[in-house]
């Protein structure tokens, strides 16, 4: 040992031993996550939203279909919700839901970017409602609630994505500066990435290794959190109960429609009875307007929404990572919007624009349930939250997509 | 073991290059472990939710 460097070699050895421990721990965690992710799937754990470890484990399983979405996935409780409907793997798979209220395209873009190469060649469903295109942009409190430091870091310091898409994402993330304040490295990198000068871009690249190191540390924390969940649930089983069944879709549709009609029989819009008597009866009475009288306002709100460019960021990330996505919008609740002055012609603007971006620009499959726009029982409110009947159609679509039967 | 003998024992160890190396490695591992305990937990919690309708 050289006497003039008494600390260097021991520090190096300690670092290598430590790195070895972390690597072994990481591998062990991944094994455990792969083993228990099926049993964890229906729990809709917060860590499966805020982290990436469980999402990555879900993508590794051939019988799990990851579905990213917002409130339409979780708001109403019924046996037709996908994670309940497919719980026993009736046709050989179940869904792994990554859904939270007010999750919009930018939030899903960050989540998916954090998965890296795990997405390549994998099926994934992106679900949303048209209502997110009726507002200018997602509000700060909603974005803040859904923001994950891991996902933000993993997007900005992502080595697999193009500079251009990261720059667009950084510009949007900087619209919510409060979420970046706690993370000076990310804030510095996003600020310089979003700039237009060469010096700023050079500064971004200089921060890149440090950012990747930070992302790695948060990923290890994520694994640690998941391991704690696994260790604290001794009843978790690596093997789940699978009950193969041939689903009679027509019978399921008839059953769900009958149930929904019974639950929504005190109003002409298909709104569920308690909601109608609670507050919607009065607010609808105030909102009633002649057909077409609010078309201009509706189309302007679509035009002004930043959600379209956010959706393009999301689709670009899906394209660059090589995922096989299904883009699934719920239909606009035609009966309600019609009664409040938005005609079918104006509503068509939404479907056309969505189709233009998803199908024509990105060449991705789109299901928008446009043919259910006028269906009284598909949705339960103006925000297109899905009814029991609507859920059967959604489940049927998910089943067809998983088995490659979507035409 | 008296204090004098103990001091002698540790001095002997510390002057041995291999023993010294092992001690130093353990010292740095302890520092790294301490850093993990201090900062390893991570915070995945998010602020309270205000629902925007979608």
Contacts between the chains, C-beta under 8 A, distances in Angstrom:
chain1	res1	chain2	res2	distance
A	1	B	17	5.3
A	1	B	20	7.9
A	1	B	21	6.1
A	6	B	20	7.8
A	6	B	24	7.3
A	7	B	24	6.6
A	9	B	21	7.0
A	10	B	21	5.6
A	10	B	24	3.3
A	10	B	25	4.6
A	10	B	27	7.3
A	10	B	28	5.8
A	11	B	24	7.6
A	11	B	28	4.9
A	13	B	21	7.9
A	13	B	25	5.0
A	13	B	28	7.9
A	14	B	24	7.9
A	14	B	25	4.9
A	14	B	26	7.8
A	14	B	27	7.8
A	14	B	28	3.4
A	14	B	29	4.7
A	14	B	31	7.9
A	14	B	32	6.4
A	15	B	28	7.3
A	15	B	32	7.3
A	17	B	25	7.3
A	17	B	29	6.4
A	18	B	29	6.4
A	18	B	32	4.7
A	46	B	44	7.3
A	47	B	44	6.4
A	50	B	44	4.2
A	50	B	46	6.8
A	51	B	44	6.3
A	70	B	54	5.7
A	71	B	51	7.5
A	71	B	53	7.9
A	71	B	54	5.9
A	72	B	54	7.8
A	101	B	49	6.7
A	101	B	51	5.4
A	101	B	52	7.8
A	101	B	54	7.9
A	102	B	49	7.9
A	102	B	51	6.3
A	102	B	52	4.5
A	102	B	53	7.7
A	102	B	54	6.1
A	104	B	54	7.5
A	128	B	54	7.5
A	129	B	54	5.1
A	131	B	53	6.0
A	131	B	54	4.1
A	132	B	54	4.4
A	135	B	52	7.0
A	135	B	53	7.9
A	135	B	54	7.8
A	138	B	52	6.6
A	139	B	50	7.0
A	139	B	52	5.4
A	141	B	47	7.2
A	141	B	49	7.4
A	141	B	50	3.9
A	142	B	49	7.6
A	142	B	50	6.2
A	142	B	51	7.4
A	142	B	52	4.5
A	144	B	46	7.1
A	144	B	47	5.3
A	145	B	46	5.1
A	145	B	47	5.8
A	145	B	48	7.2
A	145	B	49	4.6
A	145	B	50	7.2
A	146	B	46	7.1
A	147	B	46	6.8
A	148	B	44	7.0
A	148	B	46	7.6
A	149	B	43	7.9
A	150	B	44	7.7
A	218	B	42	6.3
A	220	B	40	7.7
A	221	B	40	6.5
A	221	B	41	6.9
A	221	B	42	2.9
A	221	B	44	7.7
A	222	B	42	7.1
A	222	B	44	7.4
A	224	B	40	6.8
A	224	B	41	7.7
A	224	B	42	7.1
A	225	B	42	6.7
A	225	B	44	6.2
A	383	B	53	5.0
A	383	B	54	5.6
